[in-house]
Amino acid sequence: MSEQPPAHTLQAVLDAPPGSTMLLLVRHADRGPIPPGDPGNDLPLLPEGVERARALGRVIGGRLGLLRSSPVPRCAQTAAAIAAGAAQSPAIVLDTHLGDPGVYVEQGGAGLGAWQAIGHERVVEHIIAGVRLPGLADPLPASRRLYEHLVTTAGGAPGVHVYVTHDLLVAAAAAHWLGVPLTRADWPVFLEALVLGVDDDGATASYRRWSRPAWGSRTPSEESGG
């Protein structure tokens, strides 16, 4: 396994102009397999995951700005490893928009029934498709809330602002912000990021081969596919 994060995540950070504002909505680093029927929240990072998160931090370095994380331990461990690699010590804010429960799950835990009924992959497929499941939030408004939350918390400050989360949030946000139908093969690998570049003209979202004005920056005709 490579000790480096995904190449396009690294390249986005390397290509960020000095003084620019970049937001990374990034999946946590490598963990072991989740046992069947177990939500897996307590699974820690593997040693190689810690090292790859440190490698991402080394590339970010002194540009590291905000560092926010899902409260799930492997996400907080990822955030801590990124900070260590960057040789920075920002406060790591545990953010329930990013997980436990996350912006796509209604408060109170009722959404866990969807995972038990149809499994993780089918839940993610429904959310990407904009289909609301019992106990879960309406996906498209939830994606807009997530976008607004990230942009608001970053506040336009220069730097690379990192938000550590789960595959569900990265995949669904990428599909909705970019307006592209992601397949299972397009879901993020460990430490893969949906990148948001913010400037005076709005925000540009980038994920793998896609790059375009982010959902919140598009005109009504663009949002409707015109």
Buried (B, 14 or more C-beta within 10 A) or exposed (E): EEEBBBEBBBEBBEEBEEEBBBBBBBBBBBBEEEEEEEBBBEBEBBEBBBBBBBBBBEBBEEBBBBBBBBBBBBBBBBBBBBBBBBEBEBEBBBBEBBBBBBBBBBEEEEBBEBBEEEEBEEBBBBBBEBEBBEBBBBBBEBBBBBBEBBBEBBEEEBBBBBBBBBBBBBBBBBBBBBBBEBEEEBBBEBBBBBBBBBEEEEBBBBBBEBBBBBBBBBEEEEEEEE
